[in-house]
Each structure stands twice: as C-alpha cells, then as structure tokens.
Amino acid sequence: MTRYNFDELTDHDFESLCHDLFEQELGVRLELFSPGRDSGIDLRHLAADGDSNELIVQCKRYQRGAWSSLRRNLLKEELPKVERLEPERYIVSTSVQMTPARKAALVADLAPWLRQANDVYGRDDIVALLGRYPEVERRHIKLWLTSTEVLDAVLHAGVRVRSEDLVNRLPRQRRLWAANKSFERAKKLLESGHVCLVAGPAGIGKTMLADILLADYAARGFEPVAISGDIEEADDVWRSGKLQVYHYDDFLGRVSLAELSLKRNEDARLISFFNRVRSDASKRLVLTTREYILNEARNRYSRLRAEGFELFTYVLDLSDYTRPVRAEILYNHLFYSGLPDNLRSALVSGRRYRDVISHRNYSPRIIEQVVSLPGVEKLTPDQFVQRFLATLDDPAAVWESMYDDLHDDARALLLSMVTLPTRVLLSDVRTAASRLLSTNFDSQRFERALRTIDGSFVTLRSSDSTPGKQAGADRVLAFRDPSVGDFLRRRVGADPNAAAALLDRAEFFEQVVAVWDITSKPQLLDAAAARALALLDSQSPFLVRVRVSDEYIREEKRPPVREQRVSFLATLAQLTGAAAATAALREALADTNARWERGAGDKEEALAVLAELRKTDLAGEEIAQCHGALLRWLTSSLDSRADWDAMLDLFDEEPDLVSASGRSMPEWAEQFLLDVAGEVESICWSLDQSGWVDEEAGRLEELASRLGVDIASHLQTLHDRVEELRNEEPDEDYEHDSYSGDEGRSDEDRQIDAMFDSLER
C-alpha cells in the first residue's frame, strides 16, 4: 500500500482531496464551501430546494496521533456550528488514524447529527477511497509527491543523484508546489521526445517544475541523476537499459554565458547527449535555463541554433499561473513559513492577498524571499504587508537595504562571489575577498563576516567528496537565491568604481571575464586586458565532479584551458581602441605558439583561437605563425577521429595549409584509411550501447566524406555491432499515467477566499 503522508498536505490540500473523493464516492456535486472561518462548513451539498443543507462534510487534517485534539475540536468547536446548520447528513473526514472505538466515540459525541460509524472516514478509509478512485490520486500531484515512496526513491538513489542541494530542497519543493498546467505540458514533451528544456524568466519556478518532474519519474522507477558541472557527468553514470531521468539545472549558466563560453564544445556534447536520450526509451532529460540566456546561446552557437530546440522547449511564464494557482502558491508559502499568526492574518484581513496575487511583478521567488527573510517575524502586521507589496513593486529593494547595512568585510565576500562561479570553494572566496580588501583575512575575521551573510545572502555546504574526508575539508559557497546575484550584478554594473576595483584586484582570470560581462564599459577595457594577461596562468575556481568509483564522487578544481583565455583576449582586441588588449594578445600568443609546438593544449579550443584572431587587427604574418604552430601539432598527432576532425577543420579554414603540411589530400586520405580500422575496433570494444555506436558510425561516415574515401566495409562492421547491441538490450516500452490537470471550479474568488480563510481557523 502506498504510504501517503497526509501530514505534508495543507488544510486546503486535504479539503480539495476530500472534495474530489466524496464527489466520486457519493455521486453528488459538492461545494468547497467556506464563506467564513466560523461557518462550520468545509464541503456542502444542497437539497433540491437549494435552501437546506442536505449533506455537510467536515474535513480535519491533523497529525496521525492527534486523536485527542481532533475529538476536542469537534466537540467544542464544530458541534455548536453543526447544530445551527442542521444538516440531513453529517460526515467527518480526517487524516487521524481511526479505530472502531474512536468512531463510536465520535458518533456519541456528535449525536444526533453524526448518525453512524460509517460516516467517519479516517486515514485508512481515505487511502481505501484513493485505491478505488485512482484518477483522483493522479489529479492530486502533491498527494503522491508527499508519499514516502517518492522521497525514498530520491534519497536511496545513491551517488548518482550526486546533489546535496536536490536532496535538501525536494521535501520543501513538494510541499510548496501548486498543481498547474505546466506539469502536464512539460511531461507531454518528455513522453513524446524524452527531453524537456524548461525556459523562462528568473524566479518563475523552473527549478521547482524540474524537481517535481524528477520526483514523478523517480516514483515510477526511474533513477534520478542530477548534473551540476557539465554534460559529461551524465555520460559517467549512463546505464544501458536502466530507467534513468537526468536533471541539468541552469545548463547554460545561471547569469550569463560567461561560464559556458569558458568551456568550448559543450554545445556539441549537449546535442550528442540529447540525441542519445531521444533515441532511448529508458531515458529522460530535464533541463532548465533562463529564456534570454537560451536565446543568446542560439545566436552564439550554430549547433544549438540548427538543432531545433523549440521542438522540446517549454517556456514557463506567468500565464501558466492562473489566479487560483498564484493564490495557492502564496497560501502554501504562508502555511509552511512558520510566520507568527498575526503576520499571516495581516494578509488575510481585508483580503490583502488579492493585491499580492494580482500584482504585475508576482513571482514565486519574491513570495519565497519575503516570507523567509531573516528578522521578518519582528515586523508588525502593517509593516509585513507594506514590506510584501514594496518588494513586489521593487524586487531589488529587499536586498538593497540589507546589503547597505553590512560590514565592509561581508560586502567584500559578496562582491567577490558575484565574479566567481555559481558554486565556488570557500577558500577561493576568502582569497578573492582578501585581495579585494587589500588585506589578509584571518580565520576569525573571515568566519565573522561569513556568519553575517550565511542563511540570508548565501548558503554553505560541504563539498562532495569520498567518505572519510578529513575534518575541516573545504566547503562550497553559493548564493541563497539567484536574485541575490542579480542584485549584485546590477550594483556592480551601475558602479564603475566597484567594477574597476574588482578588475584591478582580481585573483582569478574568470573574475576578469565576469566583470567584463557585467559592465563591458570602454573605460575598463585596458584594465581588463592588463589583468587578464597577468592572470593568464592562474588557477581556475570552477568546480567539476570527478567519478572515483560507482559509489563515490569527488569535487575538485577544473584545470584551466589556456586557449579559452587567449580567445577572451582576442575578443577584447576586436573592440575599438583596444591597443592595450592587442598588445596583451600578442604577448599571450607567443607563449601559446610555443605550447602548440610542444604538442600541449586543447585542439578544438586552438581552432577557436584562430577564428577569433582573424577578427582582430593582427598582422598576417602573426596569424600565419599561429597557423604554422598549430598545423605542425595537428598533423603530428592523429590518434583519433577527433584529431582528424580538428585537422580538417583547419584545412577548411585555410586551404593553403594542405600544401604547407607536406602532403596532398589524397595522401592524407590514404593515411586515414590505415587509421580507420583501429578506430572501428576501438568503438566496437569500448561502447556497449547501440545509440552510441550508431552515433560514432555517423561521425566516421561524415569524416570519410570530407576526405573523399570509401569506408563502406568499416561502416558495415559498426552497423552489425549496432544490431547486435539492440538485440541484447531490453525492449523498453515504458508507459505511465499522464497527469490530468484540475480544470478548476466555478466562482474563482470564492474558492480563493475559502482557501485563505482556512489560515485563520
């Protein structure tokens, strides 16, 4: 039997569930009726004359063991109301566990209105009704989201979840969730194409929708896999034939394309993985991104533009949230907030919640911010309502006043974080903040500054590591809410002095990129170029998760890629008046060419450098030197298909380099034919999934076409391997019930008012 957790439902959730169950069970139309907190009516069916109460259902959600509280409430609070209403039939429905003796006691207490024990529905009775009417369960997403099976499915998924953030937030997400059409529509995309990209503005609820989808699939036997660094993490845990659902939150970066642009060829890896998931019935992939970042990525990366993302993109916007849905989101946050009763009542009194749900700037994130800000419980009821509406009028205001009240040390931590990756080691923040303040944070001073902002502006957690990590191991710092980063970026962008200080005292190359991305002010161009050159060989603060074994993951620094940094200098050198940037680029290229001559670097990124160099004012001979160094490297190390791709890409860009290589194209084609047999053998030996082998066959075929050679026999070997693997793989025809959204009921305002009235019962 499914272990439903009614304790996790709100009073409104429980009443709505009872409404749908009893309509089915009794075969009558019931009103979800609560004109006032003293009415004594939860559900009502009127007699044919419309004047008398033919049936009243009293819904009482209590903790499982709250029998005494339930009985006392019914006898002292509800019985007098029932006597005034005089219903022909009275039913009590409760989440409390009932026994025959308890039912008999209630019949005696509430006589003559409660006439028989069968009119008392306890926890087990409600579970039995859910078994009888499964369509009601499907309609009430939160019911099965709060079941212990769903949480167990995620918590027991092991290291493949690999996200403490996900495990920590899911219980709260499922309680705050308000069912709406976005779930049904996104799930339809997942079922039809196995991939759903949820895009939308900041704070609209993309991550929550993705989490709910993940929980849905986890409850149906899919292993959840959270991806946080790059798509290669998903490759590490791919299991052929196993039901898996991947979740890649903010896959294009959270605030801009700065993070993505520092990891080239991620677009090709993404598309490769998309296609693999789309062709495998046992896999699902849910991604989220801000819509404007998705549009920027399409403009910047031709592969993403050509892929047709719109076919599996769901744009979540405020139109998905009807007034009842907005109201329920607000109600859920208030219900679970722990706010004092007088503050919750302040929004109910005078129906001030209507001002919130109708506000032009309404968003779930703002609701979350206001009800959970430190110190909010100290506000008076009037101040609380004013703070709520003022935050909606100006969402940045909530952080503005708090930030201005901080000590310089705490501000330095936050300003440093805005130039660092989304997730960053605490030690790197300390180093960057120390440099920004031109002082060395001692441990006591740093911890004091950190305590000031922990829980309000930032969250701190242990880094992912293998068991047995030493005490005092480094921790990971992140903004508590993406809106904190948004606020700080606007702050830096509007303050040239702050931007200049961050550039001048940057500790990591990526900080320079981030500041330039925020400001792009011409007056900072020389400073950006100079600092970027000085930090060309600095460590990278970006974190990646590295698989240690099937059970353990270690979080560690990502090695910097020199070519990506040189490409940034080349981008600066393309701007008007970029003499200092061009000089810095020349200096960086001298060392980079020497690296290429030694066979060191990233080949794909090296080609990207050349593409950027052609847009600058560098002399032809300078670019030719780069071509020569790269040519000698590429043609001396043809060990894989990727190596051949890189060399041919260079030839495509500069056809004259074919003769400079010392060979003609037919000679290169002949060598490829000698190499391709080994490549095919490697593919057949190392890949055990039909989709992967088929994908590699297509790439080899394209490469052979570029060289003008026939590799039909080798392709047949790969096609035979594909068929062999397909015969070994289980026949996946996974189906599960789709969600049928609640179409809503008549009298929208009455429904909303009834929901908020329950907060004061």
N, C-alpha and C positions, 0 to 999 in steps of 0.2 A: 504494500500500500504506500502511495506517495505520502511523504511526511510533510504535509503542509504546515507552514509556520504562520498561523493567523496572528501571532504576536507582532509580526513585522508589518501588518497592514494598518493603515489609519482607520479611524472610525468611519470615514467616508468610504474607504475601500470596502470595508466589511459590509456596510449598508448596501452598497451597489451590488456586491456579490450576492447578498441575501435577496435583493430585489429580483435579480435575474433567475436565481434558483427557484424562488417561490412562484414566480410567474409561470415557470415551466411545470413545477410540481402541482400547483393548484389550478392551472389553466385559466387564470383571470389576469386582467391588467391591473398592475399595482402602481400607485403613485409613490415616488420617492419624495415624501412629503415632510417638510419641516419648516413651517412658517415662522416658528419662534422657538427659543430654547426651552420654553415651558409647556409646549403643546402636548408632549407625551406621544407624538406620532412619528414613527420612522417610515413605515410603509402602510399604505391605506388602499382599500378597495371599497368604493362607494356602492350603496344599494342602487337598484334601478331607478328609484325616485330621485337619486342624487342628493338626498338630504341626510340620510342616516349612514353611520359607519358600519357597513356590513362586515368588514374584516380589518383588523389592525395587527401589524406585525412589529413587535418591539425588538430591535437589534442591539445587542450588548456585546461589545468586544472588550474582553478582559484577559489578563494573563491566565494561563492554563489553570493555575491553582487558586484562583481568586473566587472561590465559591462563596465564602462568607461576605465578601464585598458585593458580589452580584446579588445575593439574596437580600442584603440590607438595602441596596439601592432600589430594587424592585418593590420592596415592601413599603419603604418610607417615601421614596420619590415618585415612583411610577404608579402605584396603586391609586393614590388620590386622583391622578390625571385620568386614569382609565375609568374610574367611577364617574367622572364628569362626561367622558366621551360616550360611555355606554355602548360599546361595540357588540354586534351579534356574535362575533368570534374574535378571540384574542390569542395570538401566538407569540411565544418568546423564542428568539433565536440568539444563541450565544456561542462564543468561542471557548467558554469554560467546559471542562470535561463533566459530563452528566452521568449519574447512576440512577437506577430505578428509585432509590430512596430520595435522591435530590429532586427528581422530577415530581415525586409525590409531595414533597415538602412545598414546592412552588405552587402546585395545584391547590394545596390547602391555604397557602398564604394569599393567593390572588383570586380565591373564590369570590363570587360565582363566575367571574369573567374568564379565568383560565379553567376550562371545564375538564380536560383530560390530559394524561401524561403525554399522549402522542402530539399534543400541541406545544411541547417543549422540545426544541431542537438544540442539542448540544454539539460539541466538537465532532464527535463520531458521526452524528446524524448528518451534519453538513458535508463531511467527507463522503458519506454514502450518496448524498444527492449529487455531488460532483462526479462520482462514478457513474451515476445514472444519466447525467446530462453533460457529457464531455465537451460539447460545444460551448458551454458556459465557462469551463476551465480555459479553453483556448482563447475566449474573448477577454478573460481577465489575466493579462500578462503578468501583473505583479504577484498574482497568486502562486503561479509555478516558479516565478523568479525567486520568491522568498522560500521556496521549498528547500529542505536540506540537501536534496539530491543535486540541485543546481550548484549550490556553493561547494559541496563536496567534489563535484566534477571539476571545478576550477582549482580548488585548494589541493586536490590529490593528483593534479596533472604532472607534478614533479617539476623538474628543471626546465621543461620545455615551455612552461609559462614564462619563466625567467623574468618576471616583472613583479617586484615587491609592490610597485605603485598600483598595478592592476589588482592584485590580491587585496590590498588595503582599501581601495576605493570601491570595489564591486558591491560589498554589502550596503554601503551608503547609496550608491547609484541606483540599486534596485529598489530601495525604499523611496527615493525621490522621483523615480520615473513616473510620468503620466502618459498613459497609452494614447497614441495619436497615429495618424496615417503614415507618418514617416517610417515606422517599423514595417508596416505591410509593404510599402513601396520598395524600401531598400532590400527587404528579404526576397521580394519577387526578382530583383536583379541578381541576387546571389543564387537563387534557384535556377534561373534561366542561363546565366553565364558564369556562375561560380565566383565572380568578382564584383564587388561593390565599392566604389570610391565615393565617400560621403564628403561633399564640399559645402562650404557655407561661410558666413561671416564669423568673426571672433565671438565666442560666448553664446552661440546659438544652441549648443548641445550636441555637437558632432561626436565628441568622445563618448558621451553618455549613450547615444544611439548605437555606436560601435560596440560598447561594452554590453549592452542589452542583447545585441545580435550574437555576440560571442557567448554570452550565458545561455541563450536559446539553443545554439548548436552544441554547447557543452552538455546541456541537459539531454540531448538526443544522441549522445555517444561520440561526439567529435572531441578530439584532443585539442585544447586551446593552446596556441603558440603566440606569445607576444614578441613583437620585433621592435627594437628600440634604436639600433645603430644603423644598419643598412640591410638590404635585402639578402645579402649573403648569409645572414643569421638564419633565414628561413631554409636555405639550402642545407645548413648543418643538421637540421632536425627533420628534414623530409623523410617520411617513411612510406615506401611504396605500398599501396593497397590499404593503408590505415586512414580512417576518418580523421582529418585534421582541419582546423579552422585557424587561419593566421590573422593577426590583428596588428596593423602597422599604423600607429598613431602619428599624425603630423609627418607623413613620409617625405614631404618636400621641404621640411624645416618649419619651425614654428613662427618665425617672424619675418623672414626674408629668404632670398635664395643664396645668401652668403654661405650657409652650411652646405647646401647642395653643390654650389659651384666649386667648393674646395674638395669635392670627391667626384672627379670626372668619370664618365662612362656608367654612372649609376643609372642613367636613363635606359641604356641597353640592357643592363642587368634586370631592371624592373620589368621591362617589356618581355624579356625572356621568361621571367618567373610568372608574369601574368598569363602568358600563353600556355605555360605548363599547367597552371591551375585550371585554366579554362577548358583544357582538354582532359581533365582528370575528375571523374565523378566523385572521388573520395576527398576532394579538397575544396575549401572555400577561402577567400581572401577578402578582408575588410580593411580599407584604408581610409584615412581622413586627412584633409588639408583645408586650409583657408582658400576660399574661391579665388581671391586675387592672386595668390601665390601660384595656384594651378594655371591661371591664365598667363602669368609671367613665364612659367615653365614651358607652356606650349609655344610661346613666342620665341623662347631661347633655344629649345631643343627640338630639332626637326623630327627626331624619332617619336617623341611624345605627341607632336602635332599630327604626325601621319598615322598614329596608332588608332585614332578614333576613340579617345577616352569617353566622349559623350555617350557612347553606347552602354557603358556601365557606370556612369556617374550619376549620383543622386544629389541634387543641390538642395540642402536643407535651409529653409528660410522661415521667417516669422509667419508666413501664410500657412505653414503646416500646423501652427498652433492656433486653433480656434479659441474663442473666449473661454469656453469651458476648460480647454486644455491649459491655457495660461493660468486660469484660476486654480486648477488642480496642482500645477507646479508650485504656485505660491503657497497654497494650502499645505502641500507636503513639506515644504521648507519650514513653514511655521510650526507644523505639527512636530517635526523631529528636531527643531532648533534648540530646544532647552531654554528658550527665552522665558522670562517671567510672564506669568499670566496677564499682568497689566499691560505689557507691551504687545502681546498677541491681541488682546482685546482692543487695543488702540486702533488697530486696522479694521477690526470687525465693527466697532462702534461707528455709527454714521456711514457704514458701507465704504470706508476709505479704501478697501481693497479693490474697489471698482476703478479708482484712479490709477492704481498700480497696473492692473491687467489691461487697461485701455491706453496706457502711456505709449507714445510713439517710440521711445527708446527701450521698451520692455525687452529683457533678455534673461534667460535662466541664470547666467553668470552674475548679473547685477543682483538678482534676488539672493543668490548664494553669498555674495560679498556682504550685503547689508546685514543679513541675519547672523553672520558668523564672525563679524569683525570683533577683535578684542575690545573689551570695555563697553560693548553695546548695551549690556544689561544694566549699566549705570545711568542710562538715559531715562528721562521722564517719558511718559507715553506721548506727549506732544512732540518732544524732541525726536523720538523714534520715528514718528510719522513724517516729520519735517526732513529728517535725515534720509528716509526712504525716497521721498519724492525729489529731494535735491540731488540725490545720487542718480536718479533716472534722468533728471534734467541735464546733469553734467557728470557722466560716469567717472571721469578722471578725478573729480573733486575728492572722492573717498580716499585716494592715495595722496593727493596733494598736501592736505593738512597733516596727515600722519608723517609724511616724508619731511616736511619742513620742521617738524618737532624733533627729528632725530639728531643725535650727536654726529659730528663730522666723521668719526670712525665708522659708524653704521652706514652713513651715506656713501663712504668710500667703498665699502663692501658691495653695496647695491649698484653703484656706478660701474664698478669693475665687472660685476656679474652681467650687466647688460651688454658688455663687449665680449663675453665668453660664451661657450656653447650652452645649449639648453640645460644639459646635465654636466656638471663640472666637479672635479675633486675639490674638497675644501682647502687642501694645501695650495692649489693653484689660485683660488680666490684670495687666500691670505697673501700669497706672493704678489699678485696683481694689485691688491689694495695697499700693500706696504709701499710699492713703487709709486702708486698714485699719490700717497700722502708724503712721499719722500722720507719715510721713517720705517723702522723695523717693528712690526707688531710683536710684542712679547705675548706669550701664551695667555696670560691673564687678561691683558687688554683686548686681545682678539676675541677671546671667549665672551667677554663682557659685551662687545659690540655685536657678536653673533646672537647672544641671548636676546638682545633688544629687538631683533628683526625676525627671529625664529618663530614660526607659527603665525605671524602676521604677513610679512612680505615673502618669506622663504620657508622651505621645508628641508629638513636634513634627514638623511638616512644612511645606513651602512652601504658601502659599495658591495656589489655582487662579487662573491669570492668563493673559493673552495672551503669546505669545512675545516675547522681547525685554524682559521685565520687568527693572527695574533691580536691580542688586545691593543687598542689604540690604532688599529688599521685605519687608513684614510676613509673619509666619508664623502658622500656625494651631496651637493647642494643644488637646489632648483628653486625657481620662483614658485611661491604658493599657488599662484594663479597667473595665467598668461597675461591678464590685464595689467599686472604689475610691470612686466617687461614692456608692454605697450606704452604705459605711462612714462617709464624711464626713458624709452627711446624718444618719445616726444619731447621730454625735458632736455635731453642732450641735443636733439636736433634744433631746439629753439635757443640754445645757449652756446654760442661759438667758443666762449672761454672754456667751458666744460669739455667740449669736443677737442679743443686744442690741447688741453691738459691730458686727456685720455690718450691722444696720439703721442704726445711728447714722452709720456711715461709708460707707454705700453710695454708689457713684458713678453707678450706672445704675438707672433705675426698675425694670427687670426683676429686679434684685437684691432689691428690697423684696418683689416678688411671690414670688420663690423662697424667701426666708427665712420669709415668712408661710406659704407652702405647706408648709414643713418643720415649723414649730412650731405655728402657729395658737393661740398662748398669749394669753389675755386681757390679761395684764400687758404685753404688747408691742403692744397694739392702738393706743394713742395714738402710740407711736414710729413704728409702720408708717405711720399716716395722715400724720403730720407729714413724714416723709422722702419719702413718695410725692408729696405736694404740692410739696415742694421740687424734686423731680426730674421734674416733670410734662413739662418740655420738654427733658429730657436726650436725648442720642443713644441709639440702641438698639445693643446689642452683637450682635444677631442677624445672621447672615450669610446672604446669598442668592447664588445663581449666576445671572449675567445673560449671556444669549447675545449675543456680539459678532458672530458670523458662523456659518456652517455648521460651521466648523472650530474656533472658539475660544470659550472661556467665561471670564468674569471673575467673581471672587468679591468681593462688596462688601457694605457695611452695608445692612441693610433700614431704610428710613425708619420712624420711629415713627408709630403711629396714635393720635392724641390720644384718640379716643373709647374705645379699648380701655383706656386708662389711667384714664379717668374711670369706666368701668364697674367697674374694680377698686376705686376709692374708694367707689363706690356699694355694692359688696359688703361692704366694711368697715363702711359706715354702717348696714347692716342688723343688725349684731350688737348684743347687749345692752351698754349702757354706752358706746356709740360716739359720744359728744358731739363729741370731737375729730375723728373721722372725718367726721361730718356737717358740721362747720364747714369742714373741708378740701374736702369735696364741693361745698359752696355756692360757695367761692372758685373752684374749678376750673370750675364751671358758668357762672359769669359770663363768663369768657373764652371758653368753648366756645360759648355762645349767640352771642357777637359773631362768632365764626368762621363759624357757620352763617348768620348774617345776610349775611356777605360771600360765601357760597357756597363755603366751604372746609371740607373734611373728607371723611369716608367715610360715605356714606348708610346702608349696611347696618349699620355699627357704630353710627351715630347712633340707629337704631331699637333696637338692643340697649341703649344707654344708657337710653332711655326705659323699656324693660321693667324694668331694674334700679331706676330711680328710683321706680317705682310700689311697690316693696317696702320703701322707706325711710319715715322719718317726716317727709319734707319736706312743707311746706305745699302745698295745692292750687294756690295762685297761682304758687308757684315752678315746679312741674311744668308749669303752663299756659304760663309764659314759654318754657320749652323747647319745648313743643308748637308755639307760635306761630313761634318762630325756625326750627324745622325745617320747618314747613308752608310758610313763605314760600320757603325754599330748594328744597324738593322740587317745588313747583308752578311754580317759575320756570325749571326746568332739565330738562324732559322730553325728553331727547335719545336715549333708547334704551329697549329693553324693560326693562332693569334699573331704569331710572329710574321707569317706570310701576309696576313691582313694588314698589319702595320706597314710593311714594306711596300705593298701595292698601293696603299693609301698615299704614301709619299710619292710614288711614281705617278699616281693620278694627278696630284697637285703640281708636280714638277716633272713632266715627261722627259726633259733633257737629262735627268739624273739616271735614266736607264743606261745610257751610253757611259756616263761617268762611273757607273758601277763596275764596268769592265766586262759586262755580259749583255747579250741581247735578250729580248723577251723569250724567244724560243729556248735559249739556254736555261733561263730561269724556269720555264715550263718543264723542261726535262728534269731539272733537279726536284721540282715539286712532285713529279710522278714517282721519283725514287723515295720521297719522304712520305707520300700519302699512305702507303701500305702500313707503315708503322703507326701513323695517326689512327687509321681504321682499327688496327689491332688494339690500340690503347683504349679507344672508345668502347669497343665490344667487351673489353676486360674490366673497365673501371665503372661503367654505367649500368645500373640494374633496373632502369625504369624506361618503358618504351617511349614515352614522350621525350625524354632527354636524348635518347639515341636518334630519334626521328629529327629532332631539332638540330643535332650536330650534323646529321646527313645533309640537311638543307643548307647548312653553312658551308660544308665542304663542296657541295654542288655549285653554290654561288661562287666560291673561290676558284674552282676549276673553270667556270665560265669566264671569269675575268682573265684567266691565263690562257684560255682557248684550248684546253686539253680535255680528253675524254676519260672519265673515271667511272664509266658505267659498271664495270665489274666490281669495283670497290663499293659503289653505292648499293649494288645488289646485296653485297655482304651485310651492309648496315640494315637494309630493308628486311633481310631474313632474320637478323637479330631482333628487329622491332617486332616481327610476327611471333618469334619465339617468346619474347618477354610478355607480349599481350596474352598469349595462351597460358602463361604461368600466373598472370595477375588475376585476382578475383574479379568476378563480374559485378561491378558496383552499380546498383540501381537504387540508390538510397533515396527514399522519399519520407517526408514527414508532413504533418498537417500544417497548413498555412494559417496565419493569423487572420481572423475575421474581425475587423475593427468594429467597435461600438459606434453605431450611427448617431448616437445621441438621442436625447428625448426632447419633447416639446417643452416650451416655457423655459428658455435658456436662463434667464435671470433668476427665476425661482430655484432652479437647480443649483446655481452658483451660490445664491444666498443661503440655501439649506446647508450646503457644504460648510460655509464659514460659520454659520450659527452653531454647528456642532463643536466648534472650538471652545465655545463658552458653556457647554453643557456641564 
